[in-house]
Amino acid sequence: MSGFFGWTGLPSQPDQSHDWLLRMAHAARFNDIKSSVVKDNLALSVSGGVYPVTHFANDEICTVLMGRPRWLDSGLAARAKEASDASALAMGCMQFDTSILDRMAGSFSFVVMQHGKTVAAIDRCGIHSLCYAHVDGGLVFSTHAEAIAAHPLVQGNIDHQALYNYFHFHVIPSPGTLFREIRRLQPAQSITLKDKHLGSSFYHRHQYSPVITGRFNDKKQKLHSLLEQAVARQLHGQKAAAFLSGGLDSSTVSGYLSKLQAGVTDTFSIGFAHQDFDEMEYVHIAARQFNLNSHEYYLQPQDIVDAIPIIAGAYDEPFANNSAVPTYFCARKAQEDGFDLMFAGDGGDEIFGGNARYAKQMLFEHYHLAPAWLRKALIEPVAFATPFSKHLSPLRKLQSYIVQANVPLPDRLETYNLLNRQSLSEMFEPEFLSVVDTGAPIAALRECYFDTNSEHPVNRMLNLDMKFTLADNDLRKVVCMAEAAGVEVAFPMLDDDVVSFSCGLPPSDKVRGQTLRWFYKKAMHGFLPQAIINKSKHGFGLPFGPWALSHKPLKELVHTRLDELAKRQWIRSDYIQTLKRLHAEVHPVYYGTMIWILVMLEEWLQTRKL
């Protein structure tokens, strides 16, 4: 694993802190330590891995940088080219202080210590991660929350609220972590420690303003130019491969990669011997269109058994996006074929409007375009007051529509959440429920949804998904699994110029009626095959539920972990037994989702001997 960890400004227990530094350096997670800096009340170590992790130190400043920043200042760009990105960061911080962040783009996380002040930040989209604990007036920091939890001044207690948030989101969203004292930076967030006081701010907000106007063909040409520049910018002179699912974004990225690289471009895809989950036909269509060298691997049930401990060991807290499994095997196959860099298409849905819920939610929003008097005096009385309305299909559907439409966004998005479709008291032990705020997840969603510089529901949903779907979930999934496989990953759809362009499009260019990604799809005519443009949204799912019934080793592992979790007195034992029965007898896919969430939590805890 690559990353960095250290402390600054801690006034006491230096021997214990140095011991922690040594223990972390020899831990399995940081077994490739490249360098260490110990100076006054500062100590840090950086490890190699697949990312360019370096440090720069002199009498005035010490920096540690992870990732590939893009320098918007010509002087800093020149310094990075002649020396290193870390050297450019050091020079920039001395010149511009915290406004250095206005001169940076790309993907990065860093910590800078100078003149008694420490600044830490991550990139605008949250591609990279950074965690911290503010203790005794000092700062313990790391790219991995677990490393901080092991520090002698950090108690590292499991936060029950974080556990509840995990059950709701299937991940633990930032700024929370599994540990009560440890926080994770949110996208475009920076923190500053000075005179023992810790301050926090956001240096960037996505600007959802319809400023991209003009003729369609001009906008189309601009989009293609930006995408090509984004792919070229992130190649860094390397020979790269690509994840290819056959969807819009991975096909677009693979197409531009093929255009820009010499020779044939290699792509890696995962198939499933289960027709409800397999999309290999679209992979073949993309491969023919762009003359790709398509490497295909069909995932087997035993692969899930093998992957579960790898996934649990790779993440610094429980993580339950089951598409981590195909992501890992895709990256591993690329690494075995000699690739150190892979391109991914993540982000396109969240910037151009590709998730099916956007169009569905706009149908409900249209209900409120009718005058209130018409809704309250006519439509709703007819729908609900007719004695036989429950037995008439049209009125029954109208009732369901009205009920859902009257739930405001973003709350309405969560009506299908697994926790909202069952009794919490039947799932959780009373003692666990008594110490958590069950309303905290929806409160976090509301805060992000309304903190958008646009009142349009589509833009607000996009902003919400940039945080919770992308930064907290999908990016962590891909980055961590690629790193576990030994490769670096690039996200050209999240190039800052591409994101800014998408934010400047009017909402109707993103979702028009029931057409998702209206502008993007029209702009891709002539570049992508029509079959890929027209295909319905599928996702990178995993047939875990059915396989957990049919594959004996997987079934045994699942049942063992569920029984072990029941002993922790968070989840009711009778709920787990009921879940097993419903999974086997009613709906393997639906109930398999919750089983995966529970299994990955227990596997993570078992891996840490907690």
N, C-alpha and C positions, 0 to 999 in steps of 0.2 A: 504493500500500500504506500502511496505517496501522500505527503501532507506535511504539516508543521505543527508544533506545539511549543508552548513556553509560558513564561510569566514575566510580569513587569510591575514594579512599584510595590511589591510585597515587603512590608517592613520587618517581618519576623520569620522565624523558622527557616533560615536559608539552607541549613543542612538538610532538612526534610525535603525542601523543594528541589535541591540538587539531587537527592536520592530519587525523587519522583522522575526527574529528567532522565536519569540513568535507567530506571526501570522501564519507562516508556520507550526509550531507545532500544531496549533489548526485548520489548514485547513483540509478539508475532505481527501486530498491526503495523509496527514501525521497525521493520527488520532490515531496512536499507538506508540507515542514517548516513547522509552525505557530509553534514557539517553541523557544528554547534557553536554558539556564541554565548559566553558567560561574561557579564560586565556589570559591575556594581550590583544594582538590584534587578537586573535583567538576565534572563536565560532563555534560550530557545534552541530547538533542534529542527532540522529539516531533513526529509527523506526523499529519495529519488523517484522511483517508479517511472511512470510514462510521461509525467508532466515536467516542464522545465522549472524546477524549484531551486531558487538561488537566494543568497543573501548578500548584502552589501553593507559594510560597516567601516566607520572611521570615528574620529573623536566627536563628531557632531550628530551622526544619524546612523540608525540601523534599520534595515528594511528586510522583510521576508515576503516574497511574492509567489503566488501560484496561479498558473493559467497563461493565457495569451492576450494581454491587453492590446488595444489598438490606440495609438497615440494621435490625438487630434491636433496637437501642437507640433509644429514643424521642428522646433528645437529639440523637443523630447523624442520625436521620431528619429531624428538624426543620432541622438545619444544612444537610443536603443539599438540602432543599426551598427554603430561603431563599438559599442560596449555590450550592454545587455538591457533587457527590460527592467531588471531590478535596479540597475544603475540609473536608468531614466526615471524610475519612480523616486529614487533618492534625490536626484537633482530637482525633479519637479516639486517634491515636498518642501525642499529648502527654498525654492523660488516662490511657490504659490500656496504653500500651506494646504489647508483642506480643499481649496478650490482646485487642486490637482484633479479632483473627481470630475470637474467640468471639462477636463482635457483628456479624459480616458473613455474608451468604449471597449467593446469586445467582452471576453470572459475572464474573470479574475477574482481572487480574494487576496487581501494583503493586510499586514500589520506594519506600521511605521512608528518608530520610537525616536524622538528627538527633543532635546532641551526640556526634559521632564514631562513631555506630553506624548501620549500614545494615541494613534488613530488606526482604526481598522474598518474595512469596508469590503463589500462584494459587488459584483456587476449588476447591471440594470435588470436582467431577467432572472437572476438567481441561479445561474448555471453552476457556479462554484459555491461552496459552503464554508461557513466559519461560525464557530461557537465560542462562548465566553462565559466566565463567572466573575462577578465583581465581589471580591472578598477582602476584608481588612484594608480597604482603600486601594487595593491593587487589582490587577487583572490577570486571570489565568485564561489562556486562549488556545484553541486548537481547531484544526479542520474536522476533528472527530469529537463528539460529545463525551464518548467513553474515556478518552484520555484525560479530560478535565475532571471527570467524576473520580478518577484515581488520585487526584492531587490531595495532599494531606489537609489542606485548608478547606476543601470542598467536600461536603458530606456525601453527596452523590445518592441521596434518597430518591426512590422511585416516586414520581408524582402521580397520584391516582387520577387527577384531572387529565393529565396527559394520556393516561391509559384510556379513559373514557373518550377523549378526542380521537384516539387511535381506532376505537371501535366504530366511531362515527365516520371518520374520513378514510380509514384503512391505512393511514400514515399519521404522523404527529406533525401538524402544520407549524411552521415558524410563526411567532418567535419562541414557541415552546419547544422543549425537548422532553425526553422521558424523565429527566432528572430535575428536581424542584429548583435547584439553584442555578441551573445552566440554561442559557438562552441561545437561540440560533438567529443570526442576522437574516432579515427579510430582504427581498430583492431591492437593490438601490439604497440600502441602508448603510449608514456609517455610525460608528461610536467614537467618542473622544474621551480619554481619561486624562485629567489634569488636576493636580492638587487633591487627589483622592476622589474627586467628583467625576461621575460618569454621565456624559451627555449623549443623546441619540438624535439623529435626524435622517431625513430622506433627501438625497441629492438629485433625484430625478423622478418625474411622474410621466406616465404615458399620456400624450396630449391627443385626446379624441376630438379633433376639430376637423370639420369637412373642408380642408384647404386644397386637396388634390382635385382640381377641376380641369375642364378642357375636354378635348375630343377623346373618344374612347381609344382610338389607335395610338394617340400620344401617351395616354396612361398605360396602355398595354406595352408599348415599347419601353417606357420607363421601368415598369415592373421587371421585364426580362433583363434589362440592363443591370438593375440592382441585384437580381438573383445571380447573374453571371459574375458580377463583381464580388458578391458575398462568397461564392464557392471558390473563386480564384484567390481571394484574400485569405481564406482559411486553409489553403493547401500548404502554404509555407514551404514550397519546393519539394514536398514529399510525394511519394506514390501512395495514393489512398484508395481504399475500397469503400463500399456503401452498404448500409442496411437497405434492403428492398422488400417491402411488403406487397407491392403492387398498387398501393394507394396513390393519391394525388401527389403528396409531398415527397415521399421516398422516390417516386418515379421522376419527379421534376429534378430533384437533387442528383439522382443517378444520371439523368440525361445531361445535365450541365457538367457533371464530373467527366462523363465520357467525351464531351465536346472539348474540355480544357486539358485533359491529360493525353500524353502520347501513348500510343498503343491501346489495347483493349482494357476497359475498366471492369474490375471484378466487383460483383455484388454478392451478398450473402442473404439467404432467405430461409425461413423456417416454415415447414408444412406440417400438417396434422392429418393422420389417418382417420379423420372425423369430418364429414362433409359440412357440418354446421360451423366449423372453425377454420377450414382450409381455404386459402385464397391463391393457391399457386398458379392458377390459370392466368391471373392478372400479372404475376411476376413474369410469366413466359411472354405475355404481350409486351411488357415494358422491355424485356431483354431483346426481343426481336426489333423493336422500334429503335433502340439505341446501340445495337450490336454489343450487348453486355456479355461478359463471361459469368454466367449465373451459377453460383454454388448453392445447392439446395440440400437441406437436411430435414428429414422427417422425424419430428420429436416422438419419442416413445415414452410410455408410462414410467419406465425405470429411470429415464432421464430426470423426471421430477423428483424421484426418491434421491437421486444423486445430487440434485441441485439444491434441495431444501437446506442442508447444512451449510452449503457454500453461500447462499443468499443470507442466511441468518448470521454468518460470520462476517460478511462484507459490510453490512449496514451498521451504523453506530447506535441504532435504536430499532425497535420492531418496525417492519415495513411489509405491507401485504398487497402490493400490486402484483398479481400473479403473472403478468406478462414480463416480469423480471426473468422468468425461466427461459422463454425463447430469446429474449435479448441477450442473456448470458451465453447461450449456445451459439447464437449468431456471431457474437464478438469472439468467442473462443475459436470457432472455425476459421475466422479471418486471421487471428493471431497465429494459429497453427500453419497457415499458408504464408506467413511472413509479413503480415501487415501490422504496422504500428499506429495507423490513423484510419478511422472510419468516419464517414459522413452519415448523419441521421436527418430525417425530415421532420422531427418534432417541432411543434410550434405553429404550423400552418393553420390548423383548425382554430387555434386560439387568437390568431391575428386577422384571419380573413373570414371567419364565421362558418366553421365547418362542422360543428357539433349539432346533432339533430335536435337537441333540446332548445336551441335558439329559435328555430322555426316553430316548434310546438308551443313554446312560451308566448310567442307573439300572437298566436291564435287566441290565447287566453287574454292577452292584453287588449285585443281588439274589442272584447266585450265591453270594456270601460269607455270606448268611444261613443257608445250609445248614451243618450241623455239619462241622467240618474232617475228622472221621473218615469221614463219608459221602462227602465229595468225594474224599479221597485213597484210601480203601479200596474204593470202589465205582464212583462216577461216572467218575472219570478212568481207572481201569483198563479199564472197559468201552469207553470212548470211544477209547482209544489202543492197547489191547493186542490187540484183535480183528484177526486177520490181514487180513481183507478190509474193514476199517473205511474205508479211503480210497476204496473203490469203492461204499460204501453212502451214499446221499445224507443220510439222517438222522444217521448217525454222523459224516459229514464236516462237517455243519453244527454238530454238538455239539462237535467238535474245535475248530473256528474260534471258537465261543463261549467255550469254556474258555480257549483261548490268550489271547484278548482280555481276558477277565474277570480273568485272573491278572496282567495288567499294571496296576499301581496308578494311580489318578488322582493328579496331572493328566497323567502320562506318556501314559496311554491316549488322551488327546485328540489327541496329536501323531502317532499311528500313521498317519494319513492325510496328514501333512504331505509336501509334494513332496520335501523333502530326505531324508526318511526312507524314501522309496520308490524310491531310486536310490543308486548307489554314489557316495559323496562323492569318492573318488579318481578316478572317471571324469568327474566334473563339474569339479572344481577343480584348478588347477595345484598341484604338490607344495609349491612355495615358499609359496603362499598358505595352504594347509592347515597348514603347519608353524608359523605364527605366530598361529593362532586357536584358541580353545577351543570345539570343536564341541558341548560339553555346556553351554555358557553359556546358550543360550536355554531349555532345559528347567529349568536351575537357577533362572532368573528366574521361570519359571512356578510352580515348586514354592514358592518363597519367598512369592509373592503368594497362592497357593492355601491354604497352611497358615496364613498371617497373616490369618485370618478368625475373627471371634469367634463362630464356629459350627462344629460338627463335621459338619453335614449336607452331603453332597456337592452338593446343589442350591445351597445358599447359597454354598458354596465356589466352585462354578463361576460363579455370578453375580458374586461378588467379583472373580474372575479376569477375567471379561469386562468388568466396569466399567473395569478398567485397560487390558487389552491390546486388546480389541475396540472399546471405546468411546473412551476417552481418547486412546489412541495411534493409533487408526485412523479410526473413523467420524467423530468430532467434528473431528479435524484435516481430514479430507476435506471436510466440509460447510462449516466456518468458512472455510477457505482458498479454496475454490471460490466461495463466496458473496462473499467479499471481492474476489476477482479479477474477479467480475462487477459489483461495485460496490454490493452490498447487505449489510445486517446480517442476522443470523439469530438466532432465538430458539428455545429448546428447552424447552417447557413440561413435557414428560415428565420432565425433569431438575430441575424445581423442587425445592428442598430438602425442602419439606413432602411432596411426592409421593414422593420417594425414601425418606424416613423412614417413610412409611406402608407402602410396599412391603416395606421391610426388616423391618417389624414383623409381616408376615403369616407364618403357618407355611409351611414348604416345600410341604406338600400343597396349599396354595392356589395355588401357582405351577405345580408339575408334579404332576399326579395321574394315576398310571398312565402311559398314553401321551398324555394330554391336556395340551398346553402351555397355559400362562396360564389355568388353570382358572377361578380367581376372576375375573380381568379379563374373560374372555369372557362369563361368566354375568352379570357386572355391566353389560355393554354391551348386553344384550338390551333391546330397546325403544328404544335410542338409535342403534345401528349397524344397518345392514341385515344380515339373517341370512346372506346370501351372503358378506359380508365377514368375519363372525365365523367362519364355517365354512371359509373358504378355507385351503388349505395354504400354508405358509411359502414365499415365493418369493425375495425379495431384490431388489436393484436392480442386476442384472447387466448385462453388455454382451456382445453377440455378436462380440467382437473376433476370436476364433480363426477362425470361418468367414469373416469379412470380410477378414481378413489374407491369405486365399487367393484370394478372388474380386475384390477391388478393387485394381487395378494400382498406383495411387500409394501405397496403404497397404502393399502387399506390398513395394514397392521401398524404402520408408522402413524397414520392419522389417528387411529383409535388410541394408541399409546399416548400420543401427545395430548389428546383431548382429555383422557382420564387423569393425566398428570396436572393439567391446567385446573381441573375441577377441585383439586386439593388445595389450591391457593386461596380459595374463599373469595374470589372476585365474581366468578360465574357460577350460577347455581348448577349443582350436579344433575338435577332433574331436567333442567333446560338442555344440557349437553346430551342427555340420553334421548330427549325428544328430538333434538336436532339430528342426531344419528338416524333415527327412525324416519323422519321426514325426508332426509337426504336419500335414504335407500328406497322408500316406498312412494314418494310423491313427486319430487322434482330434483334430480341430481345436480343440475346446473345451478338453479336458484339457491338451494340450501348449501350447495358446495361452496358458494362465495363466503358465507359466514364461517364455514368449517375451515377454509383456507386462512381467514383472518385469525382465528383462534389457534390453529396449528402453528402459524408463523410466529405468533407471540410466544408460545411455549417453547418453540425451537430456539428462538433468540435467547430466552431466559436460560434454557438448558445449556446452550453454548457458553454462556458466561457463568454457569454454575450458580445462578441466583435462585 
